[in-house]
Amino acid sequence: MPLEFRSPGFPVLKAHVVPLRGGHHSAEMTEQDVRDWERVLYLMNQFLRLLTGISEKMKVDRTKHEMYEFIGDAITWFLRIPLMRAPLMGLVPHPFTYYMVFRLMHPRTGKEVETDTLTFVERCFEYSETAEKLREVVHEVTKLLGRLWFRLPADTRPVYNTSGLIPHMLLTSAIAWGMVADRGLSREDAGKLRLSAVFHDVSKPFDFERHYCLAPDVIRIALDGVLAKEDIAELESFVRTHHLQSETELGKVLHQADVIAAASDRLSSIAREVIYPKIREMGENPEVGYGSGSSAWEFWRQLERKRPGTMLELTEEGARAVLSSGVKSLRRSAAAENHETNLDVCLIDVGSIQDFVMGSSDLRSVAAASLAVDFATLAHIPLLIQFTLSDENVWVPLEAFMVVSGGTITALLPRRVADRLRREWRERIARHLDEIELRTYFASSPFTGNYVRDSAELAKRTYIEKLVSEPASINVQVPEVRGFAPRLCVSCHTRPATDEEGRCHVCAKLRRIGTEFHFGKKWNSGFELTVDGRTE
């Protein structure tokens, strides 16, 4: 039986700073979007059951906290499916898919990922059958969930509705986990609270005003048959009360994380500067509408009733105001909204990408090198970090890697964890990429919740890190020289040849990887050209 949809009494609009087609800055959430969201939750349940079913067949035994962590990573992976666009569509599953494959196949040991990225990619191809099963999930979910990323707001009020529901849920989870890990609480508590945070606003599309009342029903849709009933009941209790000042330590953390996440992307200063004056011109008090409780909901209902179209007008105006605000203006206006925490925002930067990709004259090796960079960013480095810190009894959740693309990773970590990772970066992480001459840099800056300021500070620290970083230690196999110059690699013409075909150790691996998905090899079996996953 479908969950009931209850309208707040005015249009629910998702504002977009970058205009949509037609120049509009907003899209209205429809009842069909709500039904699609419900469908997504059922698909999530099917996906989680698929993973747990595979684990049972493999006889993988996970402890309670490992189960929480695995399900949490799987949910984040599922929600991020629309962000995946395979670099070689139809020829190779997306590198992010292999992240999930390795989480499924190797629950504890990091030995399989503690190698150079090219060897890691070759190992990934050994799990192609499992990857194909996950790719079927990707095909079914991409279009449905992708639309909802642009339709579901985290808040219904103008300017505040620039924040999307799904990224808000994931950010809240990352912050909540970071705060618990910073306090040194157990991995079970961290995993439990993290799942609660992911689901804390999951029922909003059905009833924005009283979403916490529907939380138990919605959580059961997603997790029924995946976790034990008593574990689901505990998550339901957390979510049902997350808007209240809880008496438990975990409840307080969830409430505080929700507040920080909301403040991080609401841009309240823009609302005060642009929307408040317009509401006052209508003879109304904006402080009531941007307050809390039933009076705030009634304010917007009455405003829309008196002046139909007001929500759309103010939403468009607010989005345009954010777009027109310069970076310096946003940094200055959001200064009062900073939240001091013991969290750091960290940047992992993969350098020397152009030299690495274009270092070979062989076309399939160039394609393999480009793919390897994506594998490093989307799967290899996150897994290396997770398994490295798990030795310290800390599991970094997938959503803590907030932005992962283009050779960079932006992560949110407790400061003590970030400091530990910095100390071990060269020995435990960077050396695996040094082996194939990909340089990585790690920098961090205090997280304040002000994205513009945090990003600028992090960019500055990354620049300094690149200037002061020690040269990479690269192991190069040099053939014995007896009266003649060493033979150079026939592909890159820079490293000594080490195999019978005259290629160096890096180019030989690139050639093997490139051959796995070479265009000619796949031509007869067909390959995908369409975004929705159809094969043509």
C-alpha positions in Angstrom: 0.0 0.0 0.0 1.6 3.4 -1.1 2.5 5.8 1.6 0.2 8.8 1.8 1.4 12.1 0.4 0.4 15.2 2.4 1.0 18.6 0.7 2.2 21.4 3.0 -0.4 23.7 1.5 1.9 25.5 -0.9 4.1 24.4 -3.9 7.3 22.5 -2.9 10.0 24.0 -5.1 13.6 22.9 -5.6 15.7 26.0 -6.4 18.7 25.8 -8.7 21.4 28.4 -8.7 22.4 27.4 -12.2 19.3 27.8 -14.3 17.5 24.9 -15.8 16.5 24.6 -19.4 14.3 27.6 -20.3 16.2 29.9 -17.9 14.1 28.9 -14.9 15.8 28.6 -11.5 13.3 26.2 -9.9 11.4 23.0 -10.4 8.3 21.9 -8.5 8.1 18.6 -6.7 5.1 16.7 -8.0 3.2 13.8 -6.5 4.8 11.7 -9.2 8.2 12.6 -7.8 7.0 11.4 -4.4 5.9 8.1 -5.9 9.2 7.8 -7.7 11.0 8.4 -4.3 9.0 5.6 -2.8 9.9 3.4 -5.7 13.6 4.3 -5.1 13.3 3.1 -1.5 11.9 -0.2 -2.6 14.8 -0.5 -5.1 17.2 0.3 -2.4 15.8 -2.6 -0.3 16.2 -4.9 -3.3 19.8 -3.8 -3.8 20.7 -4.3 -0.1 19.1 -7.7 -0.1 21.2 -8.6 -3.2 24.4 -7.6 -1.4 23.5 -9.5 1.8 22.5 -12.5 -0.3 25.8 -12.5 -2.1 27.6 -12.2 1.3 25.7 -15.2 2.6 26.6 -17.3 -0.4 30.2 -16.4 0.1 29.8 -17.2 3.9 31.1 -13.7 4.8 30.7 -13.3 8.5 30.4 -9.6 9.6 30.3 -8.3 13.2 27.4 -6.0 14.1 29.5 -2.8 13.6 30.9 -4.2 10.3 27.3 -4.8 9.1 26.3 -1.3 10.0 29.3 0.1 8.1 28.8 -2.1 5.1 25.1 -1.3 4.8 25.9 2.4 5.3 28.5 2.4 2.5 26.1 0.5 0.3 23.3 3.1 0.8 25.6 6.0 0.1 26.8 4.2 -3.0 23.2 3.6 -4.1 22.2 7.2 -3.6 25.2 8.4 -5.6 24.5 6.2 -8.6 23.2 9.2 -10.7 26.6 10.9 -10.2 28.3 8.0 -12.1 29.0 8.4 -15.8 31.2 5.6 -17.0 34.4 7.1 -18.7 34.3 4.2 -21.3 30.5 3.6 -21.4 29.5 0.1 -22.2 33.1 -1.2 -22.3 34.0 -1.2 -18.6 31.7 -0.9 -15.5 32.2 2.5 -13.7 35.2 2.5 -11.4 32.9 3.4 -8.5 31.1 0.1 -9.1 34.3 -1.7 -8.2 34.5 0.2 -4.9 31.3 -1.5 -3.9 32.6 -4.9 -5.3 35.7 -4.7 -3.1 33.6 -3.7 0.0 31.4 -6.8 -0.7 34.2 -9.3 -1.4 36.8 -8.1 1.2 35.0 -7.0 4.4 38.1 -6.9 6.6 41.5 -7.2 5.0 43.0 -4.4 3.0 45.7 -6.7 1.4 43.9 -6.8 -1.9 44.1 -3.0 -2.3 47.5 -2.4 -0.8 49.2 -2.4 -4.2 49.8 0.1 -7.0 46.7 1.3 -8.8 47.4 -0.6 -12.1 47.6 -3.9 -10.2 44.4 -2.9 -8.4 42.6 -2.3 -11.7 43.8 -5.7 -13.0 42.4 -7.3 -9.8 39.1 -5.5 -10.3 38.6 -7.2 -13.7 38.7 -10.6 -11.9 35.4 -9.6 -10.3 33.7 -8.7 -13.6 30.7 -11.1 -13.0 29.9 -9.4 -9.6 30.4 -6.0 -11.2 27.9 -6.8 -13.9 25.3 -7.6 -11.3 25.7 -4.2 -9.7 25.7 -2.6 -13.1 22.2 -3.9 -13.6 21.2 -2.0 -10.5 22.8 1.2 -11.9 20.9 0.9 -15.2 17.5 0.7 -13.4 18.1 3.4 -10.9 20.1 6.1 -12.8 17.3 7.8 -14.6 14.7 7.6 -11.8 17.0 8.7 -8.9 18.9 11.2 -11.1 15.7 13.2 -11.6 15.0 13.3 -7.9 18.4 14.9 -7.1 17.0 17.9 -8.9 13.5 17.7 -7.6 13.6 17.1 -3.9 14.6 20.0 -1.6 15.9 19.7 1.9 13.8 22.7 2.9 10.7 24.3 1.4 11.5 28.0 2.1 13.0 30.4 -0.5 16.8 30.4 -0.6 16.9 27.5 1.9 15.4 25.3 -0.9 18.6 25.6 -2.9 19.7 22.7 -0.7 18.9 19.2 -2.1 17.4 16.5 0.1 19.8 13.7 -0.8 23.1 15.7 -0.4 21.8 17.1 2.9 21.1 13.6 4.2 24.6 12.4 3.2 26.3 15.5 4.7 24.4 15.1 8.0 25.6 11.5 8.1 29.2 12.5 7.5 29.1 15.2 10.2 27.4 12.9 12.7 29.9 10.2 12.2 32.8 12.6 12.5 31.5 14.0 15.8 31.1 10.5 17.2 34.5 9.3 16.0 36.1 12.5 17.4 34.6 11.6 20.9 36.2 8.1 20.7 32.9 6.3 20.8 32.7 2.7 19.6 32.4 1.7 15.9 29.0 0.2 16.6 27.7 3.5 18.0 29.3 5.4 15.1 27.8 3.0 12.5 24.3 3.1 14.2 24.3 6.9 14.4 25.5 7.2 10.8 22.6 5.1 9.5 20.2 7.1 11.5 21.6 10.3 10.0 21.3 9.0 6.5 17.6 8.3 7.1 16.8 11.3 9.3 14.9 13.2 6.5 14.1 10.3 4.2 10.3 10.7 4.7 10.2 14.5 3.9 8.8 14.2 0.4 5.7 12.4 1.8 5.1 15.0 4.5 7.5 17.9 4.9 5.8 19.3 8.0 5.4 16.0 10.0 8.0 13.8 8.3 9.3 12.3 11.5 5.9 10.7 12.0 6.4 8.7 8.8 10.0 7.8 9.5 9.4 4.3 10.9 7.3 3.2 7.8 9.9 4.6 5.4 12.9 3.1 7.1 11.2 -0.3 7.2 10.7 -0.1 3.4 14.4 0.4 2.9 15.8 -2.0 5.6 13.2 -4.7 6.0 15.0 -8.1 5.7 18.4 -6.4 5.7 18.9 -5.7 9.4 17.4 -7.3 12.5 14.0 -5.9 13.6 15.4 -4.7 16.9 18.2 -2.8 15.1 15.7 -1.2 12.7 13.5 -0.2 15.7 16.5 1.5 17.3 17.2 3.5 14.1 13.5 4.5 14.0 13.6 5.9 17.5 16.7 8.1 16.7 15.1 9.4 13.5 11.7 10.1 15.1 13.2 12.4 17.7 16.1 14.0 15.8 14.4 17.5 15.8 14.2 17.4 19.6 16.9 18.0 22.2 17.6 14.4 23.1 18.8 13.3 26.5 21.2 10.7 25.1 24.7 11.5 23.8 24.0 9.9 20.4 20.7 11.8 20.1 22.4 15.1 20.9 25.0 14.4 18.2 22.4 13.7 15.5 20.5 16.8 16.4 23.7 19.0 16.3 24.9 17.4 13.0 21.5 18.1 11.4 21.7 21.8 12.5 25.3 22.2 11.2 24.5 20.5 7.9 21.4 22.6 7.4 23.3 25.8 8.2 26.1 24.9 5.9 23.9 25.0 2.8 21.0 27.3 3.6 22.8 30.7 3.1 20.6 32.5 5.7 22.4 35.8 5.0 21.1 35.8 1.4 17.5 35.2 2.7 17.8 38.1 5.1 19.3 40.5 2.5 17.0 39.6 -0.4 13.8 37.8 0.7 13.1 39.4 4.0 12.6 42.9 2.5 10.2 41.6 -0.1 8.1 39.9 2.5 8.0 43.0 4.6 6.8 44.9 1.5 3.8 42.5 1.5 3.0 43.5 5.1 4.2 40.3 6.7 6.9 39.4 9.2 9.6 37.2 7.7 11.0 36.2 11.1 7.9 34.1 11.5 8.3 32.3 8.2 12.0 31.6 8.8 11.4 30.5 12.3 10.4 27.1 13.5 7.3 25.2 14.5 3.7 25.2 13.3 3.6 29.0 13.0 6.3 29.0 10.3 4.3 26.4 8.2 1.1 28.4 8.6 2.9 31.6 7.6 3.8 30.2 4.2 0.4 28.6 3.7 -1.3 31.9 4.3 1.2 33.9 2.2 0.6 31.6 -0.8 -3.2 31.7 -0.2 -3.3 35.5 -0.1 -0.8 35.9 -3.0 -0.8 32.9 -5.3 2.5 32.4 -7.0 4.5 34.0 -4.1 6.6 30.9 -3.4 7.6 30.6 -7.0 8.4 34.3 -7.2 10.5 34.3 -4.0 12.3 31.1 -4.9 13.4 32.4 -8.3 14.5 35.7 -6.8 16.5 33.9 -4.1 18.3 31.6 -6.6 19.2 34.5 -8.8 20.5 36.4 -5.7 22.8 33.4 -4.9 24.0 33.3 -8.5 24.8 37.0 -8.6 26.7 37.0 -5.3 30.4 36.9 -5.8 32.7 34.6 -3.9 34.0 37.4 -1.7 30.4 38.4 -0.9 29.5 34.8 0.1 32.5 34.5 2.3 31.7 37.7 4.1 28.0 37.2 4.4 28.3 33.6 5.7 30.9 34.4 8.3 28.3 34.6 11.0 27.1 31.1 10.2 30.4 29.3 10.8 30.4 26.4 13.2 33.5 25.6 15.1 34.0 21.8 15.2 36.8 19.3 15.7 36.4 18.3 12.1 38.7 19.0 9.2 37.8 19.2 5.5 40.6 17.4 3.7 41.8 17.5 0.0 43.6 14.6 -1.7 45.0 15.8 -4.9 46.4 13.4 -7.6 49.1 15.1 -9.5 51.1 14.4 -12.7 47.9 13.2 -14.4 48.6 14.7 -17.8 52.1 13.3 -17.9 50.8 9.9 -16.8 48.0 9.7 -19.3 49.9 11.1 -22.3 53.1 9.3 -21.5 52.5 6.5 -23.9 52.1 6.6 -27.7 49.9 3.5 -27.7 46.2 4.4 -27.9 44.9 1.6 -25.7 47.5 2.4 -23.1 46.4 6.1 -23.1 42.8 5.0 -22.5 43.9 2.6 -19.8 45.9 5.4 -18.1 42.9 7.7 -18.1 40.8 4.9 -16.7 43.4 4.2 -14.0 43.2 7.8 -12.7 39.4 7.4 -12.3 40.0 4.0 -10.5 42.5 5.7 -8.2 40.2 8.6 -7.3 36.8 6.7 -7.1 37.9 3.4 -5.6 41.5 2.7 -4.8 42.4 5.7 -2.6 39.1 5.7 -0.6 39.6 2.0 0.0 43.2 2.5 1.0 42.1 5.2 3.5 39.3 3.1 4.9 41.5 0.0 5.5 44.4 2.1 6.8 42.4 3.8 9.4 40.5 0.6 10.3 43.7 -0.5 11.9 43.1 2.3 14.4 39.5 1.0 14.9 38.1 3.8 12.8 36.0 3.2 9.7 35.6 6.2 7.4 32.1 6.1 5.8 31.8 6.5 2.1 29.8 9.7 2.5 32.7 11.3 4.4 34.3 11.4 0.9 32.1 14.3 0.0 33.3 15.1 -3.5 35.2 12.5 -5.5 36.0 13.4 -9.1 38.6 14.8 -11.5 41.7 13.5 -9.7 40.7 15.1 -6.4 38.9 13.9 -3.2 37.3 16.2 -0.7 36.8 14.4 2.6 35.4 15.3 6.0 37.3 13.8 8.9 37.7 14.3 12.7 40.8 16.3 13.2 42.6 13.6 15.2 41.9 11.2 12.3 43.1 13.7 9.7 46.3 14.2 11.7 46.9 10.5 11.9 46.3 10.1 8.1 48.7 12.9 7.4 51.4 11.2 9.4 50.9 7.9 7.6 50.1 9.3 4.1 53.4 8.8 2.4 54.0 5.3 3.8 50.5 3.8 3.7 48.8 5.6 0.8 51.0 7.6 -1.5 53.7 5.0 -2.0 51.2 2.8 -3.9 50.6 5.5 -6.5 54.3 6.6 -6.5 55.1 3.2 -7.9 53.4 4.2 -11.2 54.6 7.8 -10.9 51.3 9.3 -9.9 52.0 11.8 -7.1 49.4 12.4 -4.4 49.1 15.3 -1.9 47.2 15.5 1.3 46.1 18.8 2.9 43.5 19.8 5.5 41.7 22.8 7.0 39.3 23.3 9.9 35.7 22.7 8.8 33.4 25.6 9.6 30.4 24.8 7.4 31.1 27.8 5.2 31.8 26.1 1.9 33.3 29.1 0.2 35.7 30.0 3.0 36.6 26.4 3.6 37.3 25.7 0.0 39.5 28.8 -0.3 41.5 27.9 2.8 41.9 24.3 1.6 43.1 25.4 -1.8 45.7 27.6 -0.2 47.0 24.8 2.1 47.1 22.3 -0.8 49.3 24.8 -2.8 51.7 25.1 0.1 51.7 21.3 0.5 52.8 20.9 -3.1 55.6 23.4 -2.6 57.1 21.8 0.6 56.3 18.2 -0.2 59.3 15.8 -0.4 60.1 14.3 -3.8 58.4 11.0 -4.4 60.5 7.8 -4.0 60.0 5.8 -7.1 61.4 2.3 -7.6 62.6 2.0 -11.2 63.9 -1.3 -12.6 67.1 -0.5 -14.4 68.7 -3.2 -16.6 72.4 -4.0 -16.1 74.5 -1.8 -18.4 77.6 -3.4 -19.9 79.1 -1.1 -22.5 75.9 0.0 -24.1 73.0 2.3 -23.2 69.9 0.7 -21.6 67.0 0.0 -24.0 64.1 2.4 -23.5 60.5 1.5 -23.4 58.9 1.4 -26.9 55.7 3.1 -25.5 56.8 6.0 -23.2 60.5 6.3 -24.4 61.5 7.4 -20.9 61.7 4.3 -18.6 63.9 1.3 -19.2 62.3 -1.6 -21.0 61.7 -4.6 -18.7 59.7 -7.2 -20.7 60.3 -9.1 -23.9 58.2 -6.7 -26.0 60.3 -3.8 -25.0 57.9 -2.1 -22.6 58.6 -0.8 -19.1 56.8 -2.1 -16.0 54.2 0.7 -16.2 53.5 0.6 -19.9 53.3 -3.2 -19.9 50.5 -3.1 -17.3 48.7 -0.3 -19.2 48.8 -2.3 -22.4 47.3 -5.4 -20.6 44.5 -3.3 -19.1 43.8 -1.4 -22.3 43.5 -4.7 -24.1 40.7 -5.8 -21.7 38.3 -3.2 -23.1 39.9 -2.4 -26.5 37.3 -1.2 -29.0 38.0 -3.9 -31.5 37.7 -6.7 -28.9 34.2 -5.5 -27.9 32.9 -4.7 -31.4 31.2 -8.0 -32.1 29.5 -8.3 -28.7 28.1 -4.8 -28.8 28.6 -1.9 -26.5 26.4 0.8 -24.8 26.0 4.2 -26.2 23.0 5.4 -24.2 23.0 7.0 -20.8 20.0 4.8 -19.6 22.0 1.6 -20.1 20.5 0.2 -23.3 22.9 -1.7 -25.5 23.1 -0.7 -29.1 
